[in-house]
Amino acid sequence: MTIKLDARIPAGPLAEKWDKHRFEMKLVNPANKRKYSVIVVGSGLAGASAAATLSELGYQVSCFCYQDSPRRAHSIAAQGGINAAKNYRNDGDSVQRLFYDTIKGGDFRAREANVYRLAQVSVDIIDQCVAQGVPFAREYGGLLANRSFGGAQVSRTFYARGQTGQQLLIGAYQAL
Ligand SMILES: Cc1cc2nc3c(=O)[nH]c(=O)nc-3n(C[C@H](O)[C@H](O)[C@H](O)COP(=O)(O)OP(=O)(O)OC[C@H]3O[C@@H](n4cnc5c(N)ncnc54)[C@H](O)[C@@H]3O)c2cc1C
């Protein structure tokens, strides 16, 4: 039996695939959203964030996990930080450069359109996490600190000491 791998990545130019797809998707009337039930399996950073965001939008969401607490997903192990192309340091960062570094860091095996999307939304995700109360490291002046991480030539990693994953999970859990 052969398994056909189909990531169902939308058509179009690389940088526009997901934007175009989102634009072409039908919107749901706000009054109808509560009529839809969404099941999310797992409460790691992906599951918990998706569940919290979909609930915020008005859908009926059930998020399932089998640890003693939703906060104990494997995401707790992530320590170094979270990359975002905010270019706070003005050291030449951009969505394109984060995309390129991530593809290269993944030995050119990642799905390019999805990595591009990751680089695009990275900019807003930091703000969302801050709004959820994630205590990212700050400069003495109060601005969010950045460090260079994983061999990157630019400083784009937002971090909370060596506990970034844990702190992000607590933020997502609170949002749940
Ligand atoms: C040691 C380490 C360090 C890392 N450092 C970094 C870093 O510095 N920066 C960075 O960006 N990334 C880092 N990563 C990668 C990053 O942590 C992961 O890619 C990310 O956390 C994955 O999140 P997730 O929600 O997809 O998966 P998970 O956090 O693994 O969540 C999946 C959840 O689904 C649950 N689950 C699975 N099956 C079922 C089921 N049938 N029913 C119910 N629940 C189920 C699991 O128990 C788990 O809780 C690191 C990873 C590791 C391991």
Ligand as a Chemical Component Dictionary entry (heavy atoms), coordinates in Angstrom:
data_LIG
# 
_chem_comp.id                   LIG 
_chem_comp.type                 NON-POLYMER 
_chem_comp.pdbx_formal_charge   0 
_chem_comp.three_letter_code    LIG 
# 
loop_
_chem_comp_atom.comp_id 
_chem_comp_atom.atom_id 
_chem_comp_atom.alt_atom_id 
_chem_comp_atom.type_symbol 
_chem_comp_atom.charge 
_chem_comp_atom.model_Cartn_x 
_chem_comp_atom.model_Cartn_y 
_chem_comp_atom.model_Cartn_z 
_chem_comp_atom.pdbx_ordinal 
LIG C1  C1  C 0 14.339 20.178 24.497 1  
LIG C2  C2  C 0 13.583 21.043 23.487 2  
LIG C3  C3  C 0 13.950 22.345 23.338 3  
LIG C4  C4  C 0 13.295 23.143 22.423 4  
LIG N1  N1  N 0 13.627 24.468 22.340 5  
LIG C5  C5  C 0 12.943 25.284 21.522 6  
LIG C6  C6  C 0 13.206 26.676 21.509 7  
LIG O1  O1  O 0 14.055 27.182 22.221 8  
LIG N2  N2  N 0 12.481 27.461 20.679 9  
LIG C7  C7  C 0 11.519 26.937 19.855 10 
LIG O2  O2  O 0 10.866 27.698 19.133 11 
LIG N3  N3  N 0 11.234 25.604 19.856 12 
LIG C8  C8  C 0 11.916 24.782 20.669 13 
LIG N4  N4  N 0 11.621 23.445 20.698 14 
LIG C9  C9  C 0 10.572 22.951 19.813 15 
LIG C10 C10 C 0 9.200  23.314 20.376 16 
LIG O3  O3  O 0 9.212  23.175 21.761 17 
LIG C11 C11 C 0 8.138  22.379 19.790 18 
LIG O4  O4  O 0 8.209  22.408 18.376 19 
LIG C12 C12 C 0 6.738  22.839 20.190 20 
LIG O5  O5  O 0 6.682  23.078 21.582 21 
LIG C13 C13 C 0 5.724  21.787 19.795 22 
LIG O6  O6  O 0 4.462  22.195 20.268 23 
LIG P1  P1  P 0 3.208  21.300 20.007 24 
LIG O7  O7  O 0 2.033  21.973 20.675 25 
LIG O8  O8  O 0 3.101  21.021 18.535 26 
LIG O9  O9  O 0 3.556  19.883 20.666 27 
LIG P2  P2  P 0 3.550  19.391 22.213 28 
LIG O10 O10 O 0 3.967  20.482 23.162 29 
LIG O11 O11 O 0 4.315  18.108 22.221 30 
LIG O12 O12 O 0 2.024  19.147 22.466 31 
LIG C14 C14 C 0 1.339  18.019 21.945 32 
LIG C15 C15 C 0 0.423  17.564 23.042 33 
LIG O13 O13 O 0 -0.500 16.615 22.507 34 
LIG C16 C16 C 0 -0.698 15.625 23.506 35 
LIG N5  N5  N 0 -1.278 14.458 22.872 36 
LIG C17 C17 C 0 -0.736 13.678 21.914 37 
LIG N6  N6  N 0 -1.612 12.705 21.576 38 
LIG C18 C18 C 0 -2.713 12.891 22.339 39 
LIG C19 C19 C 0 -3.949 12.207 22.439 40 
LIG N7  N7  N 0 -4.229 11.151 21.688 41 
LIG N8  N8  N 0 -4.862 12.685 23.324 42 
LIG C20 C20 C 0 -4.594 13.789 24.073 43 
LIG N9  N9  N 0 -3.442 14.456 24.020 44 
LIG C21 C21 C 0 -2.512 14.005 23.158 45 
LIG C22 C22 C 0 0.676  15.404 24.072 46 
LIG O14 O14 O 0 0.604  14.782 25.328 47 
LIG C23 C23 C 0 1.155  16.852 24.193 48 
LIG O15 O15 O 0 0.756  17.432 25.414 49 
LIG C24 C24 C 0 12.267 22.606 21.618 50 
LIG C25 C25 C 0 11.894 21.272 21.780 51 
LIG C26 C26 C 0 12.549 20.498 22.709 52 
LIG C27 C27 C 0 12.110 19.062 22.876 53 
# 
loop_
_chem_comp_bond.comp_id 
_chem_comp_bond.atom_id_1 
_chem_comp_bond.atom_id_2 
_chem_comp_bond.value_order 
_chem_comp_bond.pdbx_ordinal 
LIG C1  C2  SING 1  
LIG C2  C3  SING 2  
LIG C2  C26 DOUB 3  
LIG C3  C4  DOUB 4  
LIG C4  N1  SING 5  
LIG C4  C24 SING 6  
LIG N1  C5  DOUB 7  
LIG C5  C6  SING 8  
LIG C5  C8  SING 9  
LIG C6  O1  DOUB 10 
LIG C6  N2  SING 11 
LIG N2  C7  SING 12 
LIG C7  O2  DOUB 13 
LIG C7  N3  SING 14 
LIG N3  C8  DOUB 15 
LIG C8  N4  SING 16 
LIG N4  C9  SING 17 
LIG N4  C24 SING 18 
LIG C9  C10 SING 19 
LIG C10 O3  SING 20 
LIG C10 C11 SING 21 
LIG C11 O4  SING 22 
LIG C11 C12 SING 23 
LIG C12 O5  SING 24 
LIG C12 C13 SING 25 
LIG C13 O6  SING 26 
LIG O6  P1  SING 27 
LIG P1  O7  DOUB 28 
LIG P1  O8  SING 29 
LIG P1  O9  SING 30 
LIG O9  P2  SING 31 
LIG P2  O10 DOUB 32 
LIG P2  O11 SING 33 
LIG P2  O12 SING 34 
LIG O12 C14 SING 35 
LIG C14 C15 SING 36 
LIG C15 O13 SING 37 
LIG C15 C23 SING 38 
LIG O13 C16 SING 39 
LIG C16 N5  SING 40 
LIG C16 C22 SING 41 
LIG N5  C17 SING 42 
LIG N5  C21 SING 43 
LIG C17 N6  DOUB 44 
LIG N6  C18 SING 45 
LIG C18 C19 SING 46 
LIG C18 C21 DOUB 47 
LIG C19 N7  SING 48 
LIG C19 N8  DOUB 49 
LIG N8  C20 SING 50 
LIG C20 N9  DOUB 51 
LIG N9  C21 SING 52 
LIG C22 O14 SING 53 
LIG C22 C23 SING 54 
LIG C23 O15 SING 55 
LIG C24 C25 DOUB 56 
LIG C25 C26 SING 57 
LIG C26 C27 SING 58 
# 
